[in-house]
Amino acid sequence: MRFSVKYIGAGGTVDMSSAPILYQDHDFMKRETAYNSTPLVSGLGSKLTRFFKEAKEYKIPLSVWGEDMHATLNGMTDVFERDIFLQTPGKLFVNEEYMHCYIISSNVGDWTLAGNGVSVELTVLAEKPLWIKEELLSFGTFTAGSASGFILPTAIPFGLTSSAGARQIIIEHYASVLAEICLFGPSVNPSFSIGTNIYQINGTLLAGERFAINQINKTVVKVTNSGEVINCFNLRSKTYSVFEPIPAGENILTYSGEFAISINLFYERGEPKWS
């Protein structure tokens, strides 16, 4: 089964699915979960106390060829090494899912007789070996009985409930999902709820400004009309956590409708989906 495989970093993209770079194999489907355990007093078995993911290495054997092979190899190294220098992981995509990682080594193997092809084995290091697929949900402003005021780039991909100010979110996953949430101005102390949790930022947004809550990085910032990014971590409500993930299953989102919301969901899996 062939996948679309590419690495996107700060310095560019390396496509490993088409000439002049083609992956020959991979071990993306090798899922591992570490655990802690305590031996039972009886001496028969152990009590499992915790499951967790450790940093993991993957291997990608490649074939690289063509008249510009040397330029291709140099370009790959430039992309991979730049992210290591910046200490900022790139994204390794397998179809539509990606994993944050570094390419920490490349082992050049045999050259072809013609000298225009070579085998290369890449070593991928992921601090958090989870594959992510994103889904963007959009909620505009509205008045009684109608939606108006703010249009986000994608259509709302879910059904609407009958009550004003309430929207249905269905998380088709086996676990709660982290998200990046944006609240768009104008608004004062924008707040909304999902289930029993309330998400609120105690601050003022002008038209065109937004608060951005990143539940993965645990950050809250304001992005102004000029593009300035202001740390607003201390403006988050302390009564409920804005970093509470979205529960799996059916959820009801409730808000005033005076401001717009976008929720970018991050579905995490231990291995990419077979497709």
HELIX and SHEET records of a PDB file:
HELIX    1   1 MET A   69  LEU A   86  1                                  18    
HELIX    2   2 PHE A  233  LEU A  235  5                                   3    
SHEET    1   A 8 GLY A  12  ASP A  15  0                                        
SHEET    2   A 8 VAL A   5  GLY A   9 -1                                        
SHEET    3   A 8 GLY A  90  VAL A  94 -1                                        
SHEET    4   A 8 GLU A  97  TRP A 111 -1                                        
SHEET    5   A 8 GLY A 117  ALA A 126 -1                                        
SHEET    6   A 8 LYS A  56  TRP A  65 -1                                        
SHEET    7   A 8 ILE A  21  TYR A  23 -1                                        
SHEET    8   A 8 SER A  17  SER A  18 -1                                        
SHEET    1   B 2 ALA A  34  PRO A  39  0                                        
SHEET    2   B 2 SER A  46  PHE A  52 -1                                        
SHEET    1   C 6 TRP A 131  PHE A 139  0                                        
SHEET    2   C 6 ALA A 260  ARG A 269 -1                                        
SHEET    3   C 6 LEU A 178  PHE A 184 -1                                        
SHEET    4   C 6 ARG A 210  ASN A 214 -1                                        
SHEET    5   C 6 THR A 219  VAL A 223 -1                                        
SHEET    6   C 6 VAL A 229  ASN A 231 -1                                        
SHEET    1   D 2 PHE A 142  THR A 143  0                                        
SHEET    2   D 2 SER A 146  ALA A 147 -1                                        
SHEET    1   E 4 ALA A 166  ILE A 171  0                                        
SHEET    2   E 4 GLY A 249  TYR A 255 -1                                        
SHEET    3   E 4 SER A 191  ILE A 194 -1                                        
SHEET    4   E 4 ASN A 197  GLN A 200 -1                                        
SHEET    1   F 2 SER A 187  VAL A 188  0                                        
SHEET    2   F 2 THR A 204  LEU A 205 -1                                        
END                                                                             
